[in-house]
Amino acid sequence: MKNLAIIVFAAWGIIPNAVRADSPATPRPWVATSERGEYLFKMVPAKWRKDDEKYVIGREAFGVAYKVTEDGELDEIWRTEGWYTFEGYLSEDGQYFVRFGPWASDQKKHTDLAIAFYDRGKLLMKYRVRDLIKRPELLTYSTSHYDWKAANQTKPNGFKGGTFHLAMIDKMTYSFDYETGEIIISRKDLGVVRDSKALTNQLSGKDAATAKERMAELLEGGLIKRSFLEQLELTDIYEIPEISYLSGRGDSAVWIANFNSNDGWLYDEEVFLKEEVEVSIAIPIIDSKKLRATVVPTEIHDTIKTAIKHPYVGKLIDEGIEWIRVHIRGDRLYWNPTELEEYLKRLTGRVPDEGELRNWANLVIKIYDIPGFQSIYVNTLTGSLIYEEESKDPWEWEPILQDRSGKQNNANKTLHTKH
């Protein structure tokens, strides 16, 4: 029997608007060279002009790759147009180019471009942030954007040994075949540092002991069910910057405490399919002194059991579930009430009441060998399910409502429009 990994997210004091104020960086011309310097890539931003009272693009952004000749001249070998990046890498032979996405601003769906691969300027493959991030709760947010790349890691990003290496902020790393853009290997890098200005490495030694003592005090003094304290064992704890969507106002910092179950309290051969399941629990600290969580372990168990009986989740199970997370905050089995209310209003044509909202739970499901993750809402009373489906625009997502039998049940289809 495998241990069930429990992760508790505790907001360390609620401070309104405690996110970093910033603005998008200004695009500028720059040059990247191949490893030996025989090839170079020039990136030039778009040029804007004023047309009456509006600003319009007078010249598209473009990039040009050159070979340095024996005479020191630059011979153009390929070019691209229509996009700009602040960071890119040129292969040793000048044929392949890898660029990172621009300012990542979709803080809700994480649909921003993360990385794209090109062969002589022709797109081979691209990935969104949501395709690569496995722990979206570890993204760091500012007023206008969020960070998804690691601040530092064991092996730097770039071309390495016939592959391209990328480290994410949640410690996941990817080795890509840069000639196709396909993922070859994905693994964790425990040397990843999320934010160089914050305490982001896992605490150890004296610091870890102090953090555990503090968490123990909060657990004992808070509004949290005794069943959690009796069945969970704290293993480690570390800090991340902000998770603003936990409170809707911005949290000064968040401590993450990792727990393991003592006796497999959520283990059930039918429910967990003989796999280890990870459950995420968000518990805001009240007055910096108390934790509040009135959800009980049986609610988590029953939520997952209800979800896996739904035909949509059954299809995911057939593909092979790597992990499931239940998002819990206080007495709710979801983090973001605004998102849930928006979905229900669009799908049913009416504003949900408080009692209805209490019956919903949010689960995040990761399928083996498939980039990204699937977020769903399940109604623990009716068995209905809401999931997101990619629209005609590959960067847009639509909520779909199904009843417990899998029949689509969007009562007000006129509200079923783009975000």
C-alpha angles and dihedrals in degrees: 000000000000123000115249111235113222121192118196118199112203118188106222099222125329111251117173117237093002094152124113115267113227145136135223116283118253114253113241137175115268142163133225124193134204117254095269094035096243092121133036138190122213118205118198124183125227119274118229130205134187116251108188102307096339133079115229133179110268093180129015121237112263143180131209129196119209138187117220107231126214087259091055094252124135117241115194111231102173142342142200135203141193102047139068132202133187092212133031142151131222121210122240093257094045093239102104129053129189121196134185122225125264127253105334105225107152095099093169106048102015092221093148119125111265104178138351132191126214136190109205089333096313115120114246104172139343135194131201122220090253089056093060108027112091097178106042090173088070094061112112119229136207129180095277108019147004135237120237103166123081117257089220137355144175094265120030122240115262145067112336131167097338094317139079116244125211129178120202127209092250091061094258115133130194133203110203130195094235092200090065105012091236120144111247103175135008122188143144124271109203089192093069115124112202101197124008091207096053138057098264107143116094108270117247140181116358094358092054092049091051091048092050091051090051092049091048090055091050092049093049095046099040137088095261129132115260089227090072093051093048096050105036130077119200111231105170143343137205140168133244129184118249134344097182096177091066091073102013088232105067129268123231093224141337129224117207117205119192117215133184124204115251098212105014090266093177096036115121123157092219096045102042098034091227089296132117111258125201119211122196118208122189114203118176116212113240113222088343088285111074139048118219121205122137097171112112128216093251090060090058091048094048091047093057091042090054092047097051091053090062114099093231092055088042089063090052090050090054089056091052124264115231096184144343125210127195113204111218132179122174107311094345130090093216138057106218116053092174092060093048093048091049092051094049093047092051095044100042103025095234140084111259117234124232094260092055093049091054091061095060128091132189121224128182116205128195120201120208116261094000119112117237130013140261120243117199138172117217126192106227091201103046102022091234117148137208120200135167123249126193111249129216087277102069090216095054128078131200128204116236123198121209130176121232091277093056095254113143108246109180100155096190107038092172087072091052094102137129122291 
